[in-house]
Amino acid sequence: MIRCIVIDDEQLVRELLEDNIRQIPYLQLVKSCRNAMEAMEALQSGEVDLMFLDIQMPGLSGLQFLQPLQNPPLTIL
């Protein structure tokens, strides 16, 4: 099972990704996040193998969020 999170400020995009993840039997949605701060909490749990990350988000962009992570999960931008 691949544990994943979705990080996107747009609700419609999050819902679409969540639906697609649910259709793939070997993916498990751990959390859906509206911003980088919510995502940081999910990553601190250590239960994330893959993240779907939006590049353009208000405040902290996806790339700014990803850059300081020491052991980031696999990431799809």
C-alpha angles and dihedrals in degrees: 000000000000111000113211144176132207119219116188135129092216113085095206092054091048091051092049093050092045090053092048092049092051090055093059110077097209095052122085120192108224097177143343112219132197095201146005094270092059089046092053090060091052092049093050089061087066092223099114125103099166136022131195102211129191113220099207112054129144116260101005118028122220091252092049088051094048098045101072096042109114098201106015120183119246105292134209112194 
